[in-house]
């Protein structure tokens, strides 16, 4: 088990931005950031501020239950209308805190591929603060590759932190 603090999130989010800047060109700038709720919202906001991207959205995708056991991946009810709204953008950055098994990002990508045949959908790039080595899905960018399979406890998970301290 590894406790993550806000300073580590801030530093790794900055590192993620440096990686993203290296590939960004005038013709290939991000025009929208989506944070995967709940864990990806804070890193996504930090990235949006750092890269000076004004448009910020969230989507809720759940892969775990409240007691931290794996469950079927579910989307919030507004996800399809979000995709319709996103059709006005060209290059979207999807941010999450962690690619653990990769199920959350895989589910989003599957929905994205399905909708691509129905509506205009923009280019989507994936980024995570942490990526576990054994994840079934590797995001396009990540700040830290985790070799160990430690359970990460993030600072916004205040309801769980007391158990580990």
Secondary structure as UniProt FT lines:
FT   STRAND          2..3
FT   HELIX           6..23
FT   TURN            26..27
FT   STRAND          32..37
FT   TURN            38..39
FT   HELIX           40..50
FT   TURN            51..52
FT   STRAND          56..64
FT   TURN            66..67
FT   STRAND          70..75
FT   TURN            77..78
FT   HELIX           79..86
FT   TURN            87..88
FT   STRAND          91..99
FT   HELIX           103..116
FT   TURN            117..118
FT   STRAND          123..132
FT   TURN            133..134
FT   STRAND          141..146
FT   STRAND          152..153
FT   TURN            155..156
FT   HELIX           158..164
//
